[in-house]
Amino acid sequence: MDYRYIEQLLERYWQCETSIEEERILKAFFSQDEVPQKLAQYRDLFAYQAMQTEECQLGDDFDQKILAMTGQDEPVRARVVSIGERLKPLFKAAAVIAMILTLGNAIQAPNNATTPVIAEDNGIDDGPSMAKTDSVKTDSMKQATVTTTVIE
């Protein structure tokens, strides 16, 4: 008998390219009583896998037993969370930051207010200030700087 298909499936199995149905074919083939001598070395592997899948299946009443043990009648359903509820923490954080900034500005406002200084007029005229009469004219091409001083 020709076992090329089984050999091809084995090659694909070792390369992890088989589907679940193809693995079932391999398990069914190696669960037979008579397996060719050159493929007999793989028999234990697939027989063990077939035995494991049978042992690891849960019964139909598993969910009911677990729910009875936990005391719940039915599973908890997921609730829908609206976009407004998702953004509430963000709005709260923005409000707190706005309050902190407003209070900080209110505290600094009295410190930044400048009171006008009133100069006393004692009747003595010192003449024009030199800073007021000096002027510097600069060429727009920045080629020369001319300084003029007006003396009164």
C-alpha positions as CSV (number, residue, x, y, z in Angstrom):
1,M,0.0,0.0,0.0
2,D,1.2,3.5,-0.8
3,Y,1.6,5.9,2.2
4,R,2.8,8.9,0.4
5,Y,-0.1,11.1,1.5
6,I,0.6,10.2,5.2
7,E,4.3,10.9,4.7
8,Q,3.4,14.3,3.1
9,L,1.1,15.1,6.0
10,L,3.9,14.2,8.4
11,E,6.3,16.5,6.7
12,R,3.8,19.3,6.8
13,Y,3.1,18.4,10.5
14,W,6.8,18.8,11.4
15,Q,6.8,22.2,9.7
16,C,3.6,23.2,11.6
17,E,1.6,23.7,8.4
18,T,-1.2,21.2,8.9
19,S,-4.8,22.1,9.6
20,I,-6.8,20.6,12.4
21,E,-8.6,18.2,10.0
22,E,-5.2,16.9,8.6
23,E,-4.0,16.3,12.2
24,R,-7.2,14.3,12.8
25,I,-6.4,12.2,9.8
26,L,-2.9,11.5,11.2
27,K,-4.3,10.6,14.6
28,A,-6.9,8.3,13.0
29,F,-4.2,6.7,10.9
30,F,-1.9,6.0,13.8
31,S,-4.7,4.7,16.0
32,Q,-5.1,1.7,13.6
33,D,-3.8,-1.7,14.7
34,E,-1.5,-2.1,11.7
35,V,0.8,0.7,10.8
36,P,3.8,0.3,8.4
37,Q,7.1,-0.4,10.0
38,K,8.8,2.8,8.8
39,L,5.9,4.9,10.3
40,A,5.6,3.0,13.5
41,Q,8.0,5.3,15.3
42,Y,5.4,8.1,15.2
43,R,2.6,6.0,16.5
44,D,3.2,6.7,20.2
45,L,3.2,10.4,19.6
46,F,-0.2,10.5,17.9
47,A,-1.7,7.9,20.2
48,Y,-0.7,10.0,23.2
49,Q,-2.2,13.2,21.6
50,A,-5.5,11.3,20.8
51,M,-5.6,10.1,24.4
52,Q,-5.0,13.7,25.8
53,T,-7.7,15.3,23.7
54,E,-10.2,12.7,25.0
55,E,-9.2,13.3,28.6
56,C,-9.2,17.1,28.5
57,Q,-12.7,17.7,27.3
58,L,-15.1,19.4,29.7
59,G,-18.6,18.0,30.3
60,D,-21.8,19.6,29.2
61,D,-22.7,20.4,32.7
62,F,-19.4,22.1,33.6
63,D,-20.8,25.6,33.4
64,Q,-23.7,24.8,35.6
65,K,-21.5,23.2,38.3
66,I,-19.2,26.2,38.4
67,L,-22.1,28.6,38.6
68,A,-23.6,26.6,41.4
69,M,-20.3,26.6,43.3
70,T,-19.9,30.4,43.0
71,G,-23.5,31.0,44.0
72,Q,-24.4,33.0,40.9
73,D,-27.5,32.3,38.8
74,E,-26.3,33.7,35.6
75,P,-23.1,35.2,34.2
76,V,-22.5,38.9,34.6
77,R,-23.2,40.9,31.5
78,A,-20.9,43.6,30.3
79,R,-22.5,47.1,30.6
80,V,-22.3,49.8,28.0
81,V,-20.2,52.8,28.9
82,S,-21.0,56.0,27.1
83,I,-18.4,58.4,25.8
84,G,-19.4,61.0,28.4
85,E,-18.7,58.5,31.2
86,R,-15.3,57.6,29.7
87,L,-14.3,61.3,29.5
88,K,-15.5,62.3,33.0
89,P,-12.1,61.8,34.6
90,L,-10.5,64.0,31.9
91,F,-13.1,66.8,32.5
92,K,-12.4,66.6,36.2
93,A,-8.7,66.9,35.7
94,A,-9.1,69.9,33.3
95,A,-11.4,71.6,35.9
96,V,-8.8,71.1,38.7
97,I,-6.0,72.5,36.5
98,A,-8.1,75.5,35.5
99,M,-8.9,76.2,39.2
100,I,-5.2,76.0,40.1
101,L,-4.2,78.4,37.3
102,T,-7.0,80.8,38.2
103,L,-6.0,80.8,41.9
104,G,-2.3,81.2,41.0
105,N,-3.1,84.3,38.8
106,A,-5.3,85.8,41.5
107,I,-2.5,85.4,44.1
108,Q,0.1,87.0,41.8
109,A,-2.1,89.9,40.7
110,P,-1.5,92.1,43.9
111,N,2.3,91.4,43.7
112,N,2.5,92.6,40.0
113,A,0.6,95.8,40.5
114,T,2.9,98.8,40.4
115,T,2.1,102.0,42.2
116,P,3.0,105.2,40.3
117,V,5.9,107.1,41.7
118,I,5.1,110.8,42.1
119,A,8.2,113.0,41.7
120,E,8.4,115.9,44.0
121,D,8.5,119.3,42.3
122,N,10.9,121.4,44.3
123,G,11.1,124.2,41.7
124,I,14.7,123.6,40.6
125,D,15.1,123.1,36.9
126,D,18.2,121.2,36.1
127,G,17.8,121.7,32.4
128,P,17.1,119.1,29.8
129,S,18.2,115.6,30.5
130,M,21.0,114.3,28.4
131,A,19.2,111.1,27.8
132,K,16.3,112.9,26.3
133,T,18.3,115.0,23.9
134,D,20.8,112.4,22.7
135,S,19.8,110.7,19.5
136,V,21.5,108.1,17.4
137,K,20.7,107.8,13.8
138,T,21.6,104.5,12.1
139,D,21.8,104.0,8.4
140,S,19.3,101.4,7.2
141,M,22.0,99.7,5.3
142,K,24.1,99.7,8.5
143,Q,27.0,101.4,6.8
144,A,27.6,104.2,9.2
145,T,26.4,105.4,12.6
146,V,26.0,109.1,13.3
147,T,25.6,110.5,16.8
148,T,24.3,113.9,17.5
149,T,24.1,115.7,20.8
150,V,21.9,118.8,21.4
151,I,23.1,121.1,24.1
152,E,20.9,123.9,25.3
